[in-house]
Amino acid sequence: MSKKTLFGKTTGATLIAAALSLPAAAIAAEAEYKLGERLQQKSGAVTAGYKEVPWDALVPANWDPAKELGALDLSTLSDSDPRAIKALEKLKAAMDNAPVVPAINGSRVRIAGFMVPLDGIRGQITEFLLVPYFGACIHTPPPPSNQIIHVVPVKPYKTDQGMEAVWISGTIETVRAETGMGNAGYRMKAEVVTTYKR
């Protein structure tokens, strides 16, 4: 599908693109990160006893949410087409219930991502979602649940920013959480939360 098909004309593909959280454009010229931007990290590096893992390590190798769409040609459907609506519902259900990687449960990991505060208290964040790219859950629909970590820091994280880039370190668990900002397939009681520096 072309960019024009996805983001220009309103088609059934528009809905699917939104559900897949495809980056559309920069939020603003002054933003430090662009919508959809991911953070660089070194897979396999060990820092203070935590193994650095990429976001791909949280997704089972054979999982493909697009298979829910079958052979449906999205470019021929309007957003109001019942087939497009049904396809979107199936895709959303697949993403909300995305499978996790059981082998990672109980691992001491370090991962970089963007913070989506849940507690609503600026300056003292006690609960947040960690997502792999800028804008997820706020400017775009949430990513699949296996790409969201529900984080409860051991100590409140002090910040005056909403979607800050951070490193989290702790023991990851395959425990689901449903929030108003998105469903998480993983949970971590973060022992360390630090600002990500480019």
Secondary structure, DSSP 8 states (H G I E B T S, - for coil): --HIIIIIS--HHHHHHHHTT---S-S-TT-SS-TT-B----TT-EETTEEE--GGGGS-TT--GGGGGTT--GGG--TT-HHHHHHHHHHHHHHHT----GGGTT-EEEEEEEEEESS--TT-B--EEEESBTTBTTTB----GGG-EEEEESS-B--S-SS-EEEEEEEEE---EEETTEEESEEEEEEEEEE---
